[in-house]
Amino acid sequence: MAEELKVNPSKLKLSDKNLAVEETYILSVLNSKIKAVTQLFDQYRINEVITEIEDLFLELSRSYVKFVRDKSSVGSVQERKAVVAALFEVLFSTLKMFSTIAPFISEKIYQNLKSEFKLKEDSVFFCGWPKYNSKKINKKLESDMDIVKNLMQAMLHSREKAKLGVRWPLKEAVITTKDSKTKSAVRSLNDLIMNQVNIKSVKLV
């Protein structure tokens, strides 16, 4: 996509004012994980580091990529540039942290990125340790997203069970819950749910 847009993702900057919820979310997870990994290293809890890094990579590859699948191909130029910038920022920061655990594969990946995007440093080990930005950490959004991801999974499972492929738009999804956190999460991320499950409205009961 970077090649198609003729941009170098290492030089793209994300504007906090115009971030979509998908980018706000993955950047929140990124900064949360950088903070967690940094603290674990400072406390010499090395055995716990890999889980945090793995969680970050899986969130990027499984959740974020899925969320932006449509707009990465048919979105506006600005939306697609935001996707490229977010993907690169999270992947590059993950790589820097992962290099402490798996140095050889990390260096190989870095060299591929360096060759493709003309990165400045000769090695991933010459790159500075990523720093977290507390202002970009949104724990409520992360919590809401965890709830909504489970709901969307259940909805997609129901569609599959009913043999209604996700390409077929449905008129309405009804969510029955008494949990206030679930209700708040659904209201907050209503548009994301409708887009990902391909439904025209969400009704809370």
C-alpha atoms as one frame of an Amber mdcrd trajectory, in Angstrom:
protein
   0.000   0.000   0.000   2.905   2.371   0.729   4.220   1.743  -2.764   0.784
   2.330  -4.274   0.434   5.634  -2.398   4.052   6.540  -3.190   4.834   7.347
   0.436   7.583   6.400   2.859   5.813   5.279   6.069   8.846   6.145   8.189
   8.301   9.806   7.282   4.530   9.912   7.779   3.172  11.589  10.894  -0.193
  10.846  12.447  -2.250  13.841  13.496  -3.946  13.232  16.845  -6.771  15.564
  15.843  -7.865  13.489  12.861  -7.322   9.924  14.084 -10.095   7.406  13.501
 -11.049   5.142  16.387  -9.066   2.231  14.881  -5.817   4.224  14.890  -6.527
   5.744  18.313  -7.021   2.222  19.641  -3.903   0.576  18.218  -1.718   3.534
  19.265  -3.170   3.280  22.763  -2.284  -0.412  22.887   1.195   0.374  21.547
   1.925   2.961  24.213   0.447   0.764  26.950   2.703  -2.108  25.901   5.821
   0.056  25.605   5.146   1.266  29.148   4.577  -2.273  30.420   7.660  -3.744
  28.711   9.863  -0.876  29.889   8.721  -1.368  33.484   9.265  -5.131  33.278
  12.838  -4.626  32.069  13.474  -2.055  34.795  12.261  -4.609  37.351  14.298
  -7.446  35.741  11.126  -9.468  35.093  12.528 -10.597  31.772  10.425 -13.759
  31.544   7.241 -11.649  31.357   8.405  -9.413  28.522   7.686 -11.769  25.634
   3.982 -12.069  26.506   3.497  -8.301  26.325   5.297  -8.028  22.988   3.392
 -10.979  21.564   0.078  -9.458  22.665   0.955  -6.227  20.883   1.876  -7.975
  17.646  -1.260 -10.118  17.703  -3.422  -7.062  18.340  -1.841  -5.384  15.334
  -2.070  -8.380  13.001  -5.413  -9.816  14.093  -7.495  -6.865  15.248  -6.205
  -3.661  13.682  -5.542  -5.124  10.234  -9.025  -6.620  10.250 -10.620  -3.353
  11.344  -8.979  -1.319   8.553  -9.280  -3.907   5.794 -11.924  -1.949   3.884
 -10.566   1.561   4.240  -7.043   0.400   3.393  -8.290  -0.505  -0.070 -11.222
   1.824  -0.798 -10.780   4.604   1.767  -9.669   8.146   1.050  -6.001   8.922
   0.492  -5.759  10.392   4.002  -7.355   7.319   5.553  -5.000   5.002   3.713
  -1.981   7.086   4.682  -3.102   6.927   8.313  -3.290   3.133   8.064   0.215
   2.937   6.589   1.606   5.273   9.246  -0.050   3.373  12.107   1.073  -0.015
  10.796   4.660   1.178  10.455   4.792   2.898  13.840   3.450  -0.116  15.711
   5.484  -2.657  13.748   8.717  -0.682  14.073   8.280  -0.126  17.816   7.420
  -3.795  18.282  10.547  -4.754  16.365  12.750  -2.603  18.600  11.400  -4.329
  21.701  11.450  -7.782  20.122  15.141  -7.377  19.242  15.987  -7.882  22.911
  14.360 -11.322  22.799  15.026 -12.537  19.241  17.983 -10.505  17.916  18.674
 -12.360  14.671  15.159 -12.448  13.211  14.584  -8.868  14.388  17.703  -7.714
  12.582  16.657  -9.539   9.422  13.233  -7.874   9.460  14.834  -4.509  10.141
  17.232  -4.876   7.214  14.274  -5.619   4.933  12.533  -2.465   6.170  15.753
  -0.475   5.863  16.197  -1.554   2.269  12.576  -0.851   1.359  12.146   2.482
   3.161  15.730   3.768   3.398  15.832   3.816   7.186  18.627   5.816   8.751
  20.250   3.409  11.216  22.455   0.575   9.974  21.024  -1.875  12.504  17.955
  -2.224  14.696  20.388  -2.200  17.638  21.394   1.355  16.786  17.782   2.492
  17.152  16.692   4.067  20.400  14.353   2.310  22.796  10.745   3.310  22.068
   9.221   5.784  24.509   5.586   5.714  25.522   3.295   8.733  25.512   0.851
   8.643  28.426  -1.497  11.023  26.601  -2.039   8.394  23.891  -3.032   5.679
  26.366  -6.817   5.312  26.535  -7.641   2.477  28.908 -11.396   2.922  28.532
 -11.129   2.541  24.756  -8.972  -0.560  25.190 -11.500  -2.031  27.614 -14.425
  -1.127  25.351 -12.660  -2.701  22.396 -12.109  -5.959  24.292 -15.834  -6.146
  25.001 -16.826  -5.259  21.448 -14.388  -7.727  19.879 -16.062 -10.550  21.797
 -19.498  -9.309  20.736 -18.471  -9.076  17.081 -17.048 -12.579  17.239 -20.377
 -13.849  18.595 -22.284 -11.976  15.882 -20.097 -13.372  13.118 -20.494 -16.858
  14.574 -24.270 -16.401  14.558 -24.151 -15.300  10.930 -22.103 -18.337  10.028
 -24.461 -20.627  11.925 -27.420 -19.126  10.071 -25.507 -19.392   6.788 -25.651
 -15.635   6.234 -22.300 -14.628   4.814 -20.806 -11.368   6.059 -21.072  -9.903
   2.564 -24.858  -9.821   2.929 -25.932  -6.705   4.889 -28.403  -7.317   7.697
 -31.000  -4.819   8.895 -30.397  -5.049  12.636 -28.507  -6.792  15.432 -30.088
  -6.994  18.883 -27.777  -7.169  21.900 -29.388  -8.162  25.190 -27.389  -7.196
  28.271 -27.766  -5.664  31.714 -24.073  -4.893  32.019 -23.465  -1.138  32.008
 -19.903  -1.506  30.673 -21.134  -3.534  27.719 -23.816  -0.982  26.949 -21.299
   1.849  27.126 -18.845  -0.020  24.873 -21.531  -0.751  22.267 -22.694   2.857
  22.188 -19.125   4.119  21.926 -18.100   1.746  19.140 -21.430   1.359  17.381
 -20.084   2.381  13.957 -17.206  -0.097  14.175 -19.601  -2.932  15.012 -21.888
  -2.101  12.103 -18.977  -1.934   9.690 -17.251  -5.116  10.809 -20.396  -7.267
  11.029 -22.124  -5.585   8.060 -25.340  -4.582   9.760 -27.352  -1.375   9.383
 -28.177  -0.806  13.059 -27.446  -2.117  16.558 -30.202  -2.280  19.153 -29.481
  -2.611  22.879 -32.113  -4.336  25.013
